[in-house]
Amino acid sequence: MGFFDFFKSSKAADAETYSPGSRIDGITLIFTPSTGTIEYQGRYGMRGSFQNRDVRTVEYKAVSNTHGVLLIQGNEGTLFTTDVLRRGVCDNAKTWIDARLPGAEEITPEEDATTKIDRQQEETATVHSASLTSAASVADGEDVYEELKKLKELYDLHILTEEEFEAKKAVLLKRI
């Protein structure tokens, strides 16, 4: 690979992209079904790729109580090692990679790790949204300020999207 090839996206038209974790984690997995290639784009420019047919197992190795790495094992040894990531991000990435290995059972959308995370975030956002709405309806100016702080926390935790955050913020700011 040449120096400038490092900066080019290798994403094909039929590629599936997955970013386990949050924007802070900054990793992306790309699977190209036509070639069977899984590419890892990590933090700080770490990149690597491997063929799904060469993968024997995907193992989690703990680095601390909360963080670890994924070891992508082939018949001849380790094919790839990821960045040090939070345990939950490793678990999501492992599930996603395992589903794209030959012989993996077809995973329905309800069982897909991406869908589970999205559904959990939607449920949490709905609960928090309902509490924000009910609290804002009885709150005075000072309580609206507290609700804005809570709203910002939900956005920072990636429970709310930027659009949801801006819409709810606009509603709360009108009350001041």
Phi, psi and omega in degrees: 000131178282168182302315183283340175297334179300327184270349181279145175279133179262013184288120178274169183298326182266011186287145174257131181246140179217132177240091179292144180087202185253180177299332181295322182293325173061034176244152179222139174247135180232127178244127177251103184300326183295331180251346182074021183266134172247125181247140177247125174241110187256185177292157175058028175082006180290127180222154175189161177213159180205160179273135181297331180289340181274349185278126175268311179213159172240116186246141174265129175239121182289139174254327176212191179293334186243348185231158178195189178229159172258131174254117177269109186260136173246184179294330183266359182133202183283125179275324185197149174232132182279176170297167171286123185229162175297151184304314181299321178294317177299316180299315180296317180295319179298315179299316181295315180294315180303323181290342182256010178274149178301139179085356177290143178295146178295127181261126178286156182305328180291335182266347182298137181301322179299314181295320179299316180296314180299317181295318178297318179294320178296317180297316179296317180296322179296315179298313180293325179296317179295320179291324177294318181295314181292322180291320182290331182290336180249002187270154171264189184305320182292321178293328177297321177300316178297320179294324176297320178296317179296320179299318179296321177299317179297321178294316181296331178276001179065029174276324176255142174282169180298322180295315179297317180301310182296321180294314181290324178296318179299319179297315181293321181293332177294335183281346182278000000 
